[in-house]
Amino acid sequence: MVWFASDNTAPMHPAVLTALSAANTGHAASYGADEITARLNARLREVFGNPHLRAFPTFNGSATNGVALASVMRPFEATIATRDAHIQNDECGLPEFFTGAKILIAPDVLGKLTPEGIEAIVALSQDHAPHAARPKVISLTQSTEIGTIYSVEELRALRAVADRHGLLIHMDGARLANGVAALGVSPAEAVTGVDILSFGGTKAGAALAEAVVILNPALIRDFEYWHKRMGQLPSKMRFVSAQLLALIEDDLWLTLAWHANGMARRLAEGLSALEGVSLVYPQAANALFVALPPALAEALQAAGHRFYPWSLAGEHVYRLVCSFATTEDEVTAFLTDCQTHLPGR
């Protein structure tokens, strides 16, 4: 049995557990006034090359997106996103609940927003003002929900559109580590033009550890109130910060992401060689979207393998996600079972 359902199903990385144990010594100041949170902020400033950055640790990804968006917009404004975005499909309306604002769906290419798509949404809103919600935020996902990657050039182009229309850019970075690893650039380049970032730790090897990372210093003021009001201010913040610090202190998050991406690449190569099996989207990070014959999918699931159907990508399409804990032996075992159960064999 191999788990490809989600990187959320993976365990915590041992280094994170060690860091938690080390943080569990004596007393420490609460609500973020502790030494570990200060070290986290200092390290993040180094990682992203931004001396003005401020990080606010949180508990989970959906609320991190929600509080980040709520802090920068008003109820008559709107967030522009793709149809596949997590804030659109997987958060049970939480962003709208937190912000009171709409999400506007723009056309995309391989799960990525385009300047043309954003321009079209802005034009429609302006033509129907004040009856239509006014766009305020462009929300990107890196890597995207279908496993593709925004290049640095694409991010610059979106920043130019944002600047033309006075928009902010939010990035859902639940799998930012995988995006950075896939791009082969610095973390700072992978968030080019971004004002406010939902920084993912849970999928990278932590548990209950995310952060709103504010890259645009103009947005820092009053965020501590949003942090508290939205129920995402940990009283014992050192235990959340310790997890994130363990991941980024020696670039462990990137090492783990390189491994996960490599396992996905190995899996993609093996699946692509099978008759009747095809990749729906190009593999770039740690998630694959694969068209499987129904009989093969049923046989694999009956054998205990865990993966999800993904109807947004088409009929008989399934998502398979690798994590830092995925092994070469697991990939080989899954591919062997695919060959065994392939219809017609």
GINOR-V475133 format. One record per pair of residues at least 6 apart in sequence whose ideal C-beta (glycine too) atoms are under 7 Angstrom apart, sorted by the first residue. I is the first residue (numbers start at 0). GAP is how many residues later the second one is. D is the distance in whole Angstrom. If there is no record, write none. Layout:
# GINOR-V475133
I,GAP,D
I,GAP,D
This chain:
# GINOR-V475133
0,303,3
0,304,6
1,303,5
1,328,5
1,331,6
1,332,5
2,6,5
2,303,5
3,301,7
3,302,6
3,303,4
3,316,4
3,317,6
3,318,7
4,301,4
4,302,6
4,303,6
4,316,7
5,315,5
6,196,4
6,253,7
6,279,7
6,314,5
6,316,4
7,194,7
7,195,6
9,313,4
9,314,6
9,315,4
10,314,6
11,193,6
11,194,6
11,195,5
12,192,4
12,243,7
12,311,6
14,231,5
14,237,6
15,189,6
15,190,5
15,227,5
15,230,5
15,231,7
18,223,4
18,224,6
18,226,7
18,227,4
19,219,6
19,222,6
19,223,6
22,13,6
22,215,5
22,216,6
22,219,4
27,6,4
27,210,5
29,205,5
29,206,6
30,202,6
30,204,6
30,206,6
31,205,5
33,203,6
33,204,4
35,202,4
35,205,5
35,206,5
35,209,6
36,20,7
36,200,5
36,201,6
36,204,4
38,206,6
39,15,6
39,201,4
39,204,6
39,205,5
40,13,7
40,14,5
42,202,6
42,205,6
42,206,6
43,9,6
43,11,5
43,169,6
43,204,7
44,6,6
44,8,5
46,140,5
46,201,6
47,139,6
47,140,5
47,143,7
47,167,7
48,139,4
49,165,6
51,165,4
52,160,6
52,161,7
52,162,6
53,160,5
53,166,5
54,156,5
54,158,5
55,155,6
55,156,5
55,167,6
55,171,5
56,152,7
56,154,5
56,177,6
56,180,6
56,183,4
56,184,5
56,187,7
57,6,5
57,9,7
57,152,5
57,153,6
57,154,6
57,174,4
58,149,5
58,151,7
58,173,6
58,175,7
59,148,7
59,150,6
60,113,5
60,137,7
60,139,6
60,141,7
60,149,6
61,29,4
61,32,5
62,31,7
62,167,7
62,169,5
63,134,4
63,146,4
63,148,6
64,22,5
64,26,7
64,30,6
64,107,6
64,133,5
65,28,5
65,29,5
65,32,4
65,164,7
66,31,6
66,145,6
66,159,5
66,160,7
66,163,4
66,165,5
67,102,6
67,128,5
67,130,5
67,144,5
68,10,6
68,26,5
68,29,7
68,30,5
68,68,6
68,101,6
69,28,4
69,29,5
69,156,6
69,160,7
70,148,7
70,152,5
70,155,4
71,65,6
71,96,5
71,124,6
71,147,6
72,26,6
72,28,5
72,63,4
72,64,6
74,24,7
74,25,3
74,26,5
75,57,6
75,58,6
76,24,5
76,56,6
76,57,5
76,59,4
77,23,6
77,24,4
77,25,7
77,26,5
77,55,4
77,56,7
77,57,5
77,58,6
78,8,7
78,16,7
78,22,7
78,24,5
78,25,7
78,58,5
78,60,5
79,24,5
79,26,5
79,33,7
79,38,6
79,41,5
79,55,5
79,57,7
79,58,5
79,59,7
80,6,6
80,7,5
80,22,6
80,24,7
80,58,5
81,23,7
81,24,7
81,26,4
81,29,6
81,31,6
82,22,5
82,25,7
83,27,5
83,60,7
83,61,4
83,62,6
83,228,6
84,54,6
84,56,6
84,60,6
85,55,6
85,59,6
85,86,6
85,88,7
86,8,5
86,16,6
86,52,6
86,85,7
87,15,6
87,17,7
94,8,7
95,6,7
95,7,7
97,132,6
100,32,7
101,31,4
103,17,5
103,29,7
103,31,7
105,7,6
105,11,4
105,12,6
105,15,5
106,7,7
106,10,4
107,6,7
107,9,7
109,36,7
109,38,5
109,171,6
110,33,4
110,34,6
110,35,4
110,37,5
111,32,6
111,36,6
111,38,6
111,42,7
112,25,7
112,27,6
112,45,6
114,42,5
114,43,6
114,46,5
117,20,6
117,43,5
118,42,6
120,14,6
121,13,5
121,43,5
123,8,7
124,7,5
124,8,7
124,9,6
124,10,6
134,32,6
135,31,6
135,32,7
136,30,6
136,31,5
136,33,5
137,20,6
137,24,6
137,29,5
137,31,5
138,31,5
138,33,6
139,10,6
139,29,7
139,31,5
140,31,4
141,7,7
141,8,6
141,29,6
141,31,6
141,34,6
141,37,4
141,48,6
142,6,5
142,32,5
142,35,5
142,36,4
142,39,6
142,141,7
142,142,4
145,135,5
145,143,6
145,167,7
146,134,6
146,136,7
146,137,6
146,138,5
146,140,4
146,141,7
146,142,7
147,133,6
147,134,7
147,136,6
148,30,5
148,33,5
148,34,6
148,135,5
148,136,6
151,33,6
151,37,5
151,40,5
154,37,4
154,38,5
155,36,6
155,37,6
157,11,7
157,35,6
158,10,7
158,33,7
158,34,3
161,6,7
161,7,5
167,27,5
167,28,7
168,24,6
168,25,5
168,26,5
169,25,7
169,26,5
170,20,6
170,23,5
170,26,5
170,27,7
171,26,5
172,24,5
172,25,5
172,26,5
172,27,5
173,24,7
173,26,4
173,29,6
174,25,6
174,28,6
174,110,6
174,111,7
175,14,7
175,23,7
175,24,6
176,27,5
176,76,4
176,77,6
176,79,7
176,80,4
177,79,5
177,82,6
177,83,6
177,107,4
177,108,5
178,11,6
178,106,6
179,7,5
179,10,5
179,74,6
179,77,7
180,73,6
180,76,4
180,77,5
180,80,5
181,79,6
181,102,5
181,103,5
182,7,6
190,6,6
190,24,7
193,21,6
194,20,6
194,21,4
194,24,6
195,16,7
195,18,5
195,19,7
195,20,7
195,23,6
196,16,4
196,18,6
197,12,7
197,14,6
198,11,6
198,12,4
198,14,5
199,10,6
200,8,4
200,9,6
200,42,6
200,43,5
200,46,6
201,6,7
201,7,6
201,8,6
203,43,6
203,49,5
203,52,6
203,53,7
204,42,6
204,51,5
204,119,5
205,37,4
205,38,7
205,41,6
206,36,7
207,32,7
208,31,5
208,34,4
208,35,5
210,33,6
213,6,5
213,9,6
226,6,5
233,6,5
245,6,7
246,6,4
255,68,4
258,65,6
259,26,4
259,62,5
259,63,5
259,64,5
259,66,6
260,24,6
260,25,5
262,59,4
262,63,4
262,68,6
263,19,6
263,21,7
263,22,5
263,23,7
263,24,6
263,58,4
264,18,6
265,62,7
265,65,5
266,21,6
266,53,7
266,55,7
266,64,5
267,11,6
267,15,4
267,20,6
269,65,4
270,6,5
270,19,6
270,67,7
271,7,6
273,64,6
273,65,7
273,68,6
274,67,7
275,17,5
275,66,7
275,67,7
276,13,6
276,14,7
276,15,6
277,13,5
278,9,7
278,10,7
278,11,6
279,9,4
279,10,7
279,11,6
279,33,5
279,34,6
279,37,5
280,8,5
285,35,6
285,36,5
285,37,7
286,32,6
286,34,5
287,32,5
288,21,6
288,24,5
288,28,6
288,30,6
289,27,7
289,28,6
289,30,6
290,23,7
290,25,6
290,26,5
291,24,6
291,26,6
292,50,5
293,22,6
294,48,5
295,42,7
295,45,6
295,46,6
295,47,6
296,19,7
296,21,6
298,42,4
299,37,6
299,38,7
299,41,6
302,34,6
304,29,6
304,32,7
306,11,5
306,12,6
306,13,5
307,10,7
307,11,5
308,9,6
309,7,5
309,8,6
309,9,4
